[in-house]
Amino acid sequence: MGINSFAQTAIVKGVVLNEKNLPAEGVNVTCLTAITKTDEQGFYQISIPANQDVTVVFTHVSLKKVSLKVSLSPNEVFVFNMNMSDYEEQMGEVVVNSTNKKAVQGIVTFEAKDIRFVPGANAGIENVLKTLPGVNSNNELSTQYAVRGGNYDENLVYVNEIEVYRPFLIRSGQQEGLSFTNTDLVQNIDFSAGGFQAKYGDKMSSVLDITYRNPTQFGAIMEMSFLGGSLAVDAVSKNKKWSAITGIRYRNNSLLVNSEETQTNYTPTFADIQANINYQASPKWQWSFLGNISQNKYLYQPLTRQTNFGTADAPKALAVYYNGMEKDKYDTYFGALKTTYQVSDTFTLKFIGSLFHTIEQEYFDIYAQYRLGEVDTNVGSDTYGDIMYSRGVGSQLNHARNDLDALIANLEVKGLKNWKQNQIQWGVKYTRESIRDRISEWEMIDSAGFAIRPPKVLPKNDEPYQPYEGLLLPYQYVKATNFTNIDRFSAYGQWGHKGNLGKNEIWYNLGVRMQSWEVSGDNLNGNFQTVFSPRAQFGIKPNWKKDILFRFSAGIYNQPPFYRELRDYDGVVQTNVKAQKSINFVLGNDYSFKIWQRPFKLVTEAYYKKMTDVNPYTIDNVRIRYAADNNAVAYAQGLDVRLNGEFVPGTDSWISFGYLKTEENIDDKGYIARPTDQRLKFGLLFQDYMPKIPSLKVYLNLVYNTGLPCGSPAYADPYLYQNRLNDYRRVDIGFSKVFIDQKVGMSKRKFFKEFKELSLGFEIFNLFNNQNAITNTWVRDVYTKTEYAIPNYMTTRVFNLKLNARL
């Protein structure tokens, strides 16, 4: 028994700095009988008993004492970095209870500092999420992602407990610009791929819960690259009552888009400014304001395109010549006020009010003339690679004048009560959504001189043999004006408990959500609808020698329709669309162990979702169009596996694998693959450094997904077309040379003395130059009536240079 007890240890390590942010050498670190000191770089590491509350004490002859109360699991490594000062105002006792609370909930946490250096065409939090099992995306230009068979509209995103939104009209990843979340401002990142608690909102797939930091001293983070730049500044008042972080970002994706096969004149500007201001009115009362202004302008003038496809024996090509342009603009304004009142040591109240306003415009007139034919494969020919014999010619005219103005207001009150080993949480929220939307878009197609009639219109003309002599109709046509208001009332309550079952530790959480909503507006008269969502989570940590945790969660996840889900294929709002319902079951296991005396964790989750009242949809690039009819049932099932740990000492890397199968049955026609049925997924995020040159670091980001069933025309009957895109394969790699890192040593040069970090990075996006397709363009040979699927390829290999600095 004594030997087993001795083996149950954990590690606390980190770096201690003084008030000047210099390494604090000779700080005594003690815990019970264990004693150590910080070295000349301020680094320390101490072993502590696991599975019990202990206090780690930091003392120094010229600095104030700091205490850290912590409870860790066996073999767990907790990193604690801090500043010690000689001021009266000390942080006092820091309480950390890390008994796998988040692991019990199935929540994945990230280190914010590492995310900034992970290479990707859209670097940031979403870029890292896409390496996780169960999280899928085949569009490197988009920050949107699908989780365990859901679509992009089924994911919750919170910043400081405030729900954030994204623009409505974006149809292409090229147009998205910046994610709302500014990585330079982030402190904590939690992500759940399913089975989350009742305190989170009414979506069916996932939760991304982000907390911005509350700075304690002045600082700045800067980044410059070929794709843009950013600046984040931390500020603190003298009396420590006020603090603020402000971030400014600018991005230009021309470098990426110009690597695509379509030659364009492309002028995008994506910029935003974001601020989080905190005020400590008293020891019990805190106020904070989160604000964001974003302006995304997208000017796109395609010129030419040639796509080669077919086989080596029968190569074909599509050549397109364009006239016209696209001019889109998305302006968003967001503000949220939050106040937290500590009624007592065990009772906290929070009041949150937020306002989101988006003004969007999508205008384009693009005329395309194409040739479809066979390619000259004679290497010595002057026309090598050109189309020599045309199998089809035609033209296409796309037009849109879409405008949207949306205003979303929220008022919320939340409470939290701790009592012994119990925690009770509750909340009430009111939301008002006002949307003014005008959609007017059409497409005309001409093939070999014959106008192609809409696919759903009868009678069909059998051109060119039997031309139809009626009125010309656009191939696709949507026109509608909607003035829509949605009033929502939601509430939740949940109870969590930590205890023991014999010698085993157990956790459980029981909760329920409610939402009631009504759709109204011009010529609209919906009825109030109400749904309830009970949810439960249970975890047990057996008293075994091995560090293993089991968890199970089950619940009903209702998703009341947002505006986009109410609008049908013709652009008309259907007021009585019901909430989609998903009954979720998740069974998970965490196994922590050591390899090479370094910590590792293997996380496995099996899940099953049974969905009813499903609202079928199609996906074209990132644009989702709903049938606005609850005429389907569906299911999703799969297995997610993730192994993470220090493959290289001092760095965190992981390997992930996911299996997913999701199908739907529309109008009892039988089960077919859903648009997000991405069967297999493999992801790798690897960090390394050169053993002899530790300041030279390497970051590798690899994603492999099997093809999505999005290769069919958006207007097609899914029961007739079940084409899949090719597999998605992408590798991004980054190299970073660290010139200054105060955790390791100070710069001896006077000019660089104020820098905490300074590094120069070189990135290669799409290292192996894989041709990944996002959709297909369908072109018809009118004489043989053969339809060809020509892939729309994403970005090719791109090089980027990036400079990072921290003050």
C-alpha positions in Angstrom: 0.0 0.0 0.0 2.9 2.3 0.8 4.6 1.7 -2.5 1.3 2.4 -4.4 0.8 5.7 -2.5 4.4 6.8 -3.2 3.8 6.2 -7.0 0.7 8.5 -7.1 2.5 11.8 -7.9 2.0 14.8 -10.2 4.3 17.6 -11.3 4.0 21.4 -11.1 6.4 23.3 -13.2 6.9 26.7 -14.7 8.8 30.0 -14.9 8.9 32.7 -12.2 9.6 36.3 -13.2 10.0 39.4 -11.0 8.2 42.7 -11.4 10.5 43.7 -14.2 9.7 40.5 -16.1 13.2 39.2 -15.6 13.8 35.6 -14.5 13.7 35.3 -10.7 16.5 33.1 -9.6 16.7 31.4 -6.2 13.0 31.4 -5.4 12.3 28.6 -2.9 9.5 26.3 -4.0 8.2 24.0 -1.3 5.3 21.5 -1.0 5.2 19.4 2.2 8.7 17.8 2.4 9.6 18.5 -1.2 11.9 21.5 -1.8 13.5 23.0 -4.9 14.7 26.4 -6.2 14.3 28.3 -9.5 17.4 28.3 -11.7 19.0 31.3 -13.4 16.2 31.2 -16.1 13.5 31.3 -13.3 12.5 27.7 -14.2 11.3 25.2 -11.5 9.8 21.7 -11.3 8.5 20.0 -8.2 6.7 16.6 -7.6 3.6 16.7 -5.4 1.3 14.0 -4.1 -1.7 13.3 -6.4 -5.4 13.1 -5.6 -5.2 15.4 -2.6 -5.3 19.2 -1.8 -1.8 20.5 -1.3 -0.2 23.9 -1.2 2.9 24.9 -3.1 4.6 27.9 -1.6 7.0 30.3 -3.4 9.2 32.5 -1.2 12.2 34.8 -1.8 14.1 37.2 0.5 13.1 40.3 -1.5 9.7 39.2 -2.9 6.3 38.6 -1.4 5.2 35.1 -0.8 2.8 33.4 -3.2 0.7 30.3 -2.4 -0.8 27.8 -4.9 -3.4 25.4 -3.7 -3.7 22.6 -6.2 -5.2 19.1 -6.5 -3.9 17.0 -9.5 -4.4 13.6 -10.9 -1.6 11.0 -11.0 1.0 11.8 -13.6 -0.7 15.1 -14.4 1.6 18.0 -15.3 0.4 21.4 -14.3 2.2 24.5 -15.8 2.1 27.5 -13.5 4.0 30.7 -14.7 3.8 33.9 -12.6 5.2 37.2 -11.6 6.4 37.8 -8.0 6.7 41.4 -6.8 7.6 43.3 -3.7 4.4 45.3 -3.8 1.7 45.0 -1.1 -0.8 44.0 -3.7 -0.1 40.3 -4.2 -2.2 37.7 -6.0 -2.5 35.9 -2.6 -3.6 32.3 -2.7 -4.4 30.8 -6.1 -6.8 27.9 -6.0 -6.6 25.3 -8.7 -8.7 22.2 -8.7 -7.7 20.2 -11.6 -9.2 16.8 -10.8 -10.1 16.3 -14.4 -13.2 18.4 -14.2 -13.0 19.4 -17.9 -12.0 15.8 -18.9 -15.2 14.5 -17.1 -17.2 16.9 -19.3 -15.4 15.7 -22.5 -13.9 19.2 -23.0 -10.6 19.7 -24.9 -8.4 22.5 -23.7 -5.7 24.3 -25.7 -2.7 26.4 -24.9 -3.4 29.8 -26.5 0.3 30.6 -26.9 0.9 27.6 -29.2 -2.0 28.4 -31.6 -0.3 31.6 -32.9 2.5 29.6 -34.4 0.5 26.7 -35.9 0.7 27.2 -39.7 -2.4 27.4 -41.8 -4.0 29.4 -44.6 -6.4 30.7 -41.9 -4.2 30.6 -38.8 -6.1 30.7 -35.5 -8.3 28.7 -33.2 -10.4 27.2 -35.9 -7.2 26.1 -37.8 -6.3 23.9 -34.7 -9.8 22.6 -34.2 -9.7 21.1 -37.7 -6.9 18.7 -36.5 -9.2 17.2 -33.9 -11.2 14.0 -34.5 -14.8 14.6 -35.3 -14.1 18.1 -36.6 -14.2 18.3 -40.4 -13.5 20.9 -43.1 -12.3 20.7 -46.7 -11.9 24.4 -47.2 -8.6 26.0 -46.0 -10.0 29.5 -46.8 -12.9 29.1 -44.4 -12.9 29.3 -40.6 -16.2 27.2 -40.5 -16.2 23.6 -39.5 -18.6 20.7 -39.2 -18.7 18.5 -36.1 -19.8 14.8 -35.9 -22.2 15.0 -38.9 -23.6 18.5 -38.2 -23.3 21.5 -40.4 -21.7 25.0 -39.9 -24.8 26.4 -38.3 -24.9 23.8 -35.5 -21.9 25.1 -33.5 -22.0 27.4 -30.5 -19.2 30.0 -30.1 -18.8 32.0 -26.8 -16.3 34.7 -25.9 -16.4 35.5 -22.2 -19.7 33.7 -21.8 -21.2 35.8 -24.6 -22.6 34.2 -27.7 -21.1 35.6 -30.9 -22.4 35.4 -34.5 -21.0 35.4 -38.0 -22.3 37.1 -41.2 -25.3 35.5 -43.0 -24.7 36.0 -46.8 -21.2 34.5 -47.2 -21.2 31.8 -49.8 -17.5 31.2 -50.4 -14.5 30.7 -48.0 -12.7 33.4 -50.0 -15.2 36.0 -48.7 -15.0 35.2 -45.0 -12.2 37.3 -43.9 -11.4 37.2 -40.2 -12.8 35.0 -37.5 -14.5 36.9 -34.7 -12.0 35.4 -32.2 -8.7 37.3 -32.0 -6.1 34.7 -30.9 -3.8 37.4 -29.5 -6.4 38.2 -26.9 -7.2 34.7 -25.7 -6.4 33.2 -22.3 -8.4 29.9 -22.2 -9.9 27.7 -25.0 -12.4 24.9 -24.3 -14.0 22.8 -26.9 -16.7 20.1 -26.7 -17.7 18.0 -29.7 -20.9 16.8 -28.1 -22.6 15.8 -24.9 -22.2 19.3 -23.4 -24.0 20.6 -20.3 -27.4 22.4 -20.2 -25.7 25.8 -19.4 -24.6 26.0 -23.1 -27.1 27.0 -25.7 -29.5 25.3 -28.1 -27.3 23.9 -30.9 -26.9 20.2 -31.8 -23.2 19.8 -32.5 -20.5 21.6 -30.5 -19.4 24.3 -28.2 -16.3 26.5 -28.5 -15.9 28.4 -25.2 -13.2 31.1 -25.2 -12.1 33.4 -22.4 -10.1 36.6 -23.1 -7.4 37.4 -20.6 -7.5 40.1 -17.9 -4.0 41.7 -18.1 -2.0 42.5 -15.0 0.7 44.6 -16.7 1.5 46.5 -19.9 2.3 44.4 -22.9 2.0 44.1 -26.6 2.0 41.4 -29.3 2.8 42.2 -32.9 2.7 40.1 -36.1 3.4 40.9 -39.7 3.3 38.6 -42.7 2.6 38.5 -46.4 -1.1 37.9 -45.5 -1.4 40.9 -43.2 -0.7 42.0 -39.7 -2.0 42.4 -36.2 -1.3 44.3 -33.0 -2.6 43.6 -29.5 -2.0 45.9 -26.5 -2.5 45.2 -22.8 -3.0 48.1 -20.5 -3.5 48.4 -16.7 -4.2 51.5 -14.6 -2.0 52.4 -11.7 -4.6 51.4 -9.1 -5.1 48.1 -10.9 -8.8 48.7 -11.1 -8.9 49.2 -14.8 -7.5 46.9 -17.4 -8.0 46.5 -21.2 -6.8 44.5 -24.1 -7.2 45.9 -27.6 -6.5 44.0 -30.9 -6.3 45.4 -34.4 -6.1 43.0 -37.4 -5.7 43.4 -41.1 -5.7 40.6 -43.7 -5.4 40.3 -47.4 -5.9 36.8 -49.0 -4.6 37.8 -52.4 -1.5 35.6 -52.0 -3.7 32.6 -51.4 -6.5 33.2 -53.9 -4.0 34.1 -56.7 -2.7 30.5 -56.3 -6.0 29.1 -57.6 -6.5 28.2 -61.2 -8.8 31.1 -61.9 -6.9 34.2 -62.9 -8.4 37.2 -61.3 -8.1 40.8 -60.4 -8.7 40.4 -56.7 -8.8 43.2 -54.1 -9.9 42.0 -50.6 -9.6 44.0 -47.4 -10.5 42.3 -44.1 -10.0 44.4 -41.0 -11.3 44.6 -37.4 -10.7 46.2 -34.1 -11.7 44.5 -30.9 -11.4 45.5 -27.2 -12.1 43.9 -23.8 -12.2 46.5 -21.0 -12.5 45.4 -17.3 -13.2 47.5 -14.2 -12.9 46.1 -10.7 -15.4 48.4 -8.9 -14.9 46.6 -5.6 -13.6 43.2 -4.4 -17.1 41.8 -5.0 -18.2 43.7 -8.1 -16.6 43.6 -11.6 -17.7 45.1 -14.9 -16.5 44.3 -18.4 -17.2 45.5 -21.9 -16.4 43.5 -25.1 -16.6 45.3 -28.4 -15.9 44.5 -32.0 -16.1 46.4 -35.3 -15.3 44.5 -38.5 -15.3 45.5 -42.1 -14.8 43.0 -44.9 -14.7 44.1 -48.5 -14.5 41.6 -51.3 -13.9 42.7 -54.9 -13.5 39.9 -57.3 -13.0 40.2 -61.1 -12.3 36.8 -62.7 -10.5 36.8 -66.0 -9.7 33.3 -67.3 -9.6 29.7 -66.0 -8.5 26.4 -67.4 -9.1 23.1 -65.6 -7.6 19.9 -66.9 -9.4 16.7 -66.0 -10.1 13.2 -67.4 -7.5 10.4 -67.7 -4.0 10.2 -69.1 -5.4 8.4 -72.2 -8.3 10.8 -72.7 -7.4 14.2 -71.2 -10.0 16.9 -71.3 -10.1 20.5 -70.3 -12.5 23.3 -69.5 -11.5 26.8 -70.5 -13.5 29.7 -69.3 -13.3 33.4 -70.2 -15.0 35.9 -67.9 -16.5 39.4 -68.0 -18.0 41.3 -65.0 -17.2 41.4 -61.3 -18.4 40.7 -57.8 -18.6 43.3 -55.1 -19.4 42.1 -51.6 -19.3 43.9 -48.3 -19.9 42.7 -44.7 -19.9 45.3 -41.9 -20.5 44.0 -38.4 -20.7 45.8 -35.1 -20.8 44.0 -31.7 -21.0 45.2 -28.2 -21.6 43.4 -24.9 -21.7 44.6 -21.3 -21.2 42.1 -18.5 -21.2 42.6 -14.7 -20.3 40.0 -12.1 -21.4 40.4 -8.5 -19.9 38.1 -5.8 -22.9 37.9 -3.4 -20.9 35.6 -1.0 -18.0 33.3 -1.1 -20.3 30.6 -2.6 -22.8 32.6 -4.6 -22.2 34.6 -7.8 -24.6 36.5 -10.0 -23.8 37.6 -13.6 -25.8 40.1 -15.9 -25.0 40.2 -19.6 -26.4 42.4 -22.3 -25.2 42.3 -26.0 -26.1 43.8 -29.3 -25.0 42.5 -32.7 -25.6 44.4 -36.0 -24.6 43.3 -39.4 -25.0 45.1 -42.7 -24.3 42.9 -45.7 -24.3 43.3 -49.5 -23.7 40.7 -52.2 -23.7 42.2 -55.7 -22.3 40.4 -58.8 -22.8 40.2 -62.6 -20.4 37.7 -64.1 -20.6 36.5 -67.7 -18.7 33.3 -68.5 -18.0 31.8 -71.9 -16.6 28.3 -71.9 -15.1 25.6 -74.2 -15.1 22.0 -73.2 -12.9 19.7 -75.3 -9.9 17.5 -75.7 -6.3 18.6 -74.9 -3.3 18.6 -77.1 -0.9 16.1 -75.4 2.0 16.4 -78.0 4.9 17.7 -75.9 6.7 19.3 -78.8 3.6 21.0 -80.2 3.2 24.8 -80.0 -0.4 24.2 -78.7 0.6 21.8 -76.0 -2.0 21.9 -73.2 -4.5 23.8 -75.2 -8.0 22.6 -76.2 -7.8 21.3 -79.8 -11.3 19.8 -80.3 -14.4 21.3 -78.7 -17.0 19.0 -77.5 -19.2 21.7 -76.1 -19.4 25.5 -76.0 -21.7 27.8 -74.1 -22.1 30.7 -71.8 -23.4 31.5 -68.4 -24.6 34.7 -66.8 -24.9 35.0 -63.0 -26.6 38.0 -61.4 -27.3 38.9 -57.7 -28.4 42.0 -55.8 -28.7 40.7 -52.2 -28.9 42.9 -49.1 -29.3 42.0 -45.5 -29.6 44.0 -42.3 -29.8 42.1 -39.0 -30.0 43.3 -35.4 -29.8 40.8 -32.6 -30.2 41.9 -29.0 -29.7 39.7 -25.9 -30.4 40.2 -22.1 -29.3 37.5 -19.7 -29.0 36.8 -16.0 -27.0 33.8 -14.6 -26.3 32.5 -11.2 -23.8 30.0 -9.6 -24.0 28.5 -6.1 -21.4 26.3 -4.6 -22.4 24.2 -1.6 -20.0 21.6 -0.2 -19.4 19.1 -3.1 -22.4 20.5 -5.1 -22.7 23.2 -7.7 -25.9 24.7 -8.9 -26.1 26.9 -12.0 -29.1 28.6 -13.6 -29.8 31.3 -16.2 -32.6 33.2 -18.0 -32.2 34.9 -21.4 -34.3 37.0 -23.8 -33.3 37.4 -27.4 -34.8 39.6 -30.1 -33.7 39.1 -33.7 -34.8 41.6 -36.4 -33.8 40.7 -40.0 -34.4 42.8 -43.1 -33.5 40.7 -46.1 -33.8 41.2 -49.9 -32.6 38.4 -52.1 -32.6 38.7 -55.9 -30.4 36.3 -57.9 -30.7 34.4 -61.1 -28.6 32.3 -63.5 -28.9 31.9 -67.3 -27.2 29.0 -69.1 -26.6 28.7 -72.8 -25.2 25.6 -74.3 -24.3 25.4 -78.0 -26.7 28.2 -78.7 -29.6 26.7 -76.8 -30.9 28.2 -73.6 -31.1 25.5 -70.9 -34.4 25.5 -69.0 -34.6 24.9 -65.3 -34.1 21.3 -64.2 -37.4 21.2 -62.3 -39.5 22.7 -65.1 -41.6 20.7 -67.5 -41.9 20.1 -70.4 -38.2 19.5 -71.2 -36.8 20.6 -74.5 -34.6 18.1 -76.3 -32.1 20.5 -77.8 -30.6 20.6 -80.3 -33.0 18.2 -82.0 -36.4 19.6 -80.8 -35.9 23.2 -79.7 -38.4 24.6 -77.2 -40.0 27.7 -78.5 -41.6 29.1 -75.3 -40.4 31.9 -73.1 -36.9 31.8 -71.9 -36.6 31.1 -68.2 -33.5 31.4 -65.9 -31.9 28.2 -65.0 -32.1 29.2 -61.3 -34.1 32.1 -59.9 -34.7 33.3 -56.4 -36.4 36.6 -55.5 -37.9 37.5 -52.2 -38.1 40.3 -49.6 -38.4 39.4 -45.9 -38.9 41.5 -42.8 -38.7 39.0 -40.0 -38.7 39.3 -36.2 -38.0 36.4 -33.9 -38.5 36.6 -30.1 -36.9 34.0 -27.9 -37.1 33.2 -24.2 -34.7 30.6 -22.9 -33.7 29.3 -19.5 -31.6 26.5 -18.0 -30.8 24.9 -14.6 -28.3 22.3 -13.7 -26.8 20.6 -10.7 -23.3 19.1 -10.5 -21.9 16.9 -7.7 -18.5 15.4 -6.9 -18.3 12.5 -4.5 -17.1 9.0 -4.0 -18.4 5.6 -4.8 -16.5 3.3 -2.5 -12.8 4.2 -3.2 -13.7 5.5 -6.7 -14.2 9.2 -7.5 -17.4 10.1 -9.3 -18.9 13.3 -10.9 -22.3 13.8 -12.3 -24.3 16.7 -13.7 -28.0 16.9 -14.3 -29.7 19.8 -16.2 -32.5 20.9 -18.4 -32.9 23.8 -21.0 -36.0 25.4 -22.3 -36.6 27.7 -25.2 -39.8 29.3 -26.5 -39.9 31.4 -29.7 -42.2 33.1 -32.1 -41.6 34.3 -35.7 -43.4 37.4 -36.9 -43.1 40.2 -39.5 -44.7 41.6 -42.6 -47.3 39.0 -43.8 -45.9 36.6 -41.3 -47.8 35.1 -38.4 -46.1 32.2 -36.6 -47.1 30.5 -33.4 -45.2 30.2 -30.2 -43.2 27.0 -30.0 -41.5 25.5 -26.9 -39.0 22.8 -26.5 -37.2 21.2 -23.5 -33.8 19.7 -23.5 -32.8 17.4 -20.5 -29.1 16.5 -20.4 -26.9 14.5 -18.1 -23.2 13.7 -17.7 -21.5 11.1 -15.5 -17.9 10.3 -14.8 -16.0 7.8 -12.7 -12.3 7.5 -11.9 -11.7 4.0 -10.6 -9.2 3.6 -7.8 -6.7 1.8 -10.0 -3.0 1.9 -10.4 -3.5 3.2 -13.9 -4.9 6.7 -14.4 -8.1 6.0 -16.2 -11.3 8.0 -16.4 -14.7 6.9 -17.8 -17.5 9.2 -18.7 -21.0 8.9 -20.2 -23.4 11.6 -21.4 -26.8 11.6 -22.8 -29.4 14.2 -23.6 -31.8 15.9 -26.0 -30.4 18.7 -28.0 -33.0 20.9 -29.7 -32.0 23.5 -32.2 -34.8 26.1 -32.8 -34.5 27.6 -36.3 -32.4 30.7 -36.9 -33.3 33.0 -39.8 -31.3 31.1 -42.4 -33.1 27.8 -41.4 -36.5 29.5 -41.9 -35.8 30.6 -45.5 -36.6 28.0 -48.1 -35.0 27.4 -51.5 -37.2 30.1 -53.0 -36.2 32.6 -50.4 -39.5 32.6 -48.6 -39.7 32.5 -44.8 -41.6 29.6 -43.4 -42.8 30.7 -39.9 -43.7 27.3 -38.4 -40.5 25.4 -39.0 -39.9 23.3 -35.9 -36.8 22.8 -33.9 -34.5 20.0 -35.1 -34.1 17.4 -32.4 -31.1 15.2 -31.6 -30.9 12.5 -28.9 -27.1 12.2 -28.1 -25.2 9.4 -26.5 -21.5 9.7 -25.8 -19.2 7.2 -24.1 -15.7 8.3 -23.4 -12.4 7.1 -21.9 -9.3 9.1 -20.9 -6.1 7.1 -20.2 -3.1 9.1 -18.9 0.3 7.5 -18.9 4.0 8.2 -19.3 6.4 7.3 -22.2 10.0 8.3 -22.0 9.2 9.8 -18.6 6.9 12.3 -20.3 3.1 12.7 -20.0 0.7 11.4 -22.6 -3.0 11.0 -22.8 -5.2 8.7 -25.0 -8.8 10.0 -25.4 -11.4 7.8 -27.0 -15.1 8.7 -27.6 -17.9 6.7 -29.2 -21.1 8.6 -30.1 -24.5 8.1 -31.6 -27.1 10.7 -32.5 -30.7 10.0 -33.5 -32.2 13.1 -35.2 -35.8 13.9 -35.9 -37.7 16.9 -37.4 -34.6 17.3 -39.6 -34.5 20.3 -41.9 -32.7 19.1 -45.1 -30.1 21.3 -46.7 -27.5 21.6 -49.4 -24.0 22.9 -49.1 -22.2 24.9 -51.9 -18.8 25.9 -50.8 -19.8 27.3 -47.4 -23.3 28.4 -48.3 -26.1 26.4 -46.8 -29.6 26.4 -48.2 -32.4 24.8 -46.3 -35.7 23.2 -47.4 -37.3 25.0 -44.4 -39.4 21.8 -43.9 -39.0 19.3 -41.1 -39.5 16.4 -43.5 -36.5 14.1 -42.7 -35.0 11.9 -40.0 -31.3 11.2 -39.7 -28.6 9.6 -37.5 -24.9 10.0 -37.0 -22.5 7.5 -35.4 -18.8 7.4 -35.0 -15.6 6.9 -33.1 -13.0 9.6 -32.2 -9.5 8.8 -31.0 -6.8 11.3 -30.0 -3.3 10.7 -28.6 -1.6 13.8 -27.3 1.6 14.4 -25.2 5.2 15.5 -25.3 6.5 13.6 -28.3 9.3 16.1 -28.0 10.2 17.3 -24.5 8.6 20.6 -23.7 6.1 20.6 -26.6 2.5 19.4 -26.9 1.6 17.5 -30.1 -1.2 15.1 -31.0 -2.4 12.5 -33.5 -6.2 12.1 -34.1 -8.4 9.7 -36.0 -12.1 9.9 -36.6 -14.8 7.6 -38.1 -18.2 9.1 -39.0 -21.3 7.8 -40.7 -24.3 10.1 -41.0 -27.4 9.5 -43.2 -30.8 11.0 -43.6 -34.2 9.8 -44.8 -36.2 12.5 -46.6 -39.9 11.9 -47.0 -39.5 8.2 -46.4 -37.6 7.7 -49.6 -34.8 5.8 -47.8 -31.5 6.6 -46.2 -28.8 8.4 -48.1 -25.6 10.2 -47.1 -25.9 13.7 -45.6 -23.8 16.5 -47.1 -21.4 16.3 -44.1 -20.9 12.5 -44.3 -17.1 12.6 -44.1 -16.3 9.0 -43.3 -12.6 9.0 -42.3 -10.5 11.7 -40.8 -6.8 11.8 -39.8 -5.1 14.8 -38.2 -1.7 15.6 -36.9 -0.3 18.6 -35.1 3.4 18.2 -34.3 5.8 20.6 -32.7 9.6 20.1 -32.6 12.9 21.9 -32.3 16.4 21.2 -33.4 18.3 19.4 -30.6 21.5 21.4 -31.2 19.6 24.6 -32.0 16.6 24.7 -29.7 15.7 28.2 -30.9 14.8 26.8 -34.3 11.3 25.3 -34.0 9.2 23.4 -36.4 5.4 23.2 -36.6 3.6 20.6 -38.7 -0.2 20.7 -39.4 -1.6 17.7 -41.4 -5.2 16.9 -42.3 -6.7 14.1 -44.3 -10.4 13.7 -44.9 -12.3 11.3 -47.2 -14.4 13.0 -49.8 -17.7 14.7 -49.0 -20.9 14.0 -50.9 -21.0 17.6 -52.2 -20.0 16.8 -55.7 -23.5 17.0 -57.1 -25.2 20.2 -58.4 -26.9 22.1 -55.6 -30.3 22.0 -57.4 -30.1 18.2 -58.0 -32.3 15.6 -56.4 -29.9 14.0 -53.8 -31.5 10.6 -54.4 -30.4 10.8 -58.0 -26.9 12.3 -57.4 -24.7 10.9 -54.7 -21.4 12.0 -56.2 -18.5 12.5 -53.8 -15.6 14.9 -54.0 -12.0 13.5 -54.0 -10.3 13.0 -50.7 -9.0 16.2 -49.0 -5.2 16.1 -48.3 -3.3 19.1 -46.9 0.0 19.6 -45.1 1.2 23.0 -43.8 4.6 23.4 -42.2 6.2 26.3 -40.5 9.7 27.0 -39.3 10.4 29.6 -36.6 13.7 31.0 -35.5 13.5 32.5 -32.0 15.9 35.4 -31.5 14.7 36.5 -28.1 12.9 34.5 -25.4 13.1 35.9 -21.9 12.1 32.5 -20.4 15.4 31.2 -21.6 17.6 34.3 -21.4 17.7 38.0 -21.9 19.0 39.8 -25.1 22.3 41.5 -24.5 21.6 44.1 -27.2 20.1 47.3 -25.8 17.6 47.8 -28.7 16.0 44.4 -28.0 16.1 44.6 -24.3 12.4 45.4 -23.9 11.3 42.4 -26.1 10.0 39.3 -24.3 9.9 37.4 -27.5 11.1 37.9 -31.1 10.9 35.3 -33.8 10.9 35.1 -37.6 8.9 32.3 -39.3 8.8 30.8 -42.7 5.6 28.9 -43.7 4.8 26.6 -46.6 1.0 26.1 -47.1 0.0 23.0 -49.0 3.5 21.5 -48.9 2.9 18.7 -51.3 0.8 20.9 -53.7 -2.3 18.7 -53.5 -5.2 19.6 -55.7 -8.2 19.7 -53.4 -11.7 20.4 -54.7 -14.4 22.3 -52.9 -17.2 21.8 -55.4 -17.8 20.7 -59.0 -18.8 22.8 -62.0 -21.2 20.8 -64.1 -20.9 21.3 -67.9 -23.0 19.5 -70.5 -22.1 18.2 -74.0 -25.4 18.9 -75.7 -24.9 16.5 -78.5 -24.0 13.4 -76.4 -26.0 14.8 -73.4 -23.1 13.8 -71.2 -22.6 15.9 -68.1 -19.0 16.4 -66.9 -18.1 17.2 -63.3 -15.2 19.7 -63.4 -13.6 20.1 -60.0 -13.2 23.6 -58.5 -9.8 23.4 -57.0 -8.6 25.2 -53.9 -5.2 26.8 -53.2 -1.9 25.4 -54.4 1.5 25.6 -52.7 2.1 29.1 -51.2 5.0 30.5 -49.2 4.7 33.0 -46.4 7.1 34.9 -44.1 6.0 36.0 -40.6 7.5 38.1 -37.9 6.3 37.8 -34.3 7.2 40.0 -31.4 6.0 40.4 -27.8 6.8 43.3 -25.5 
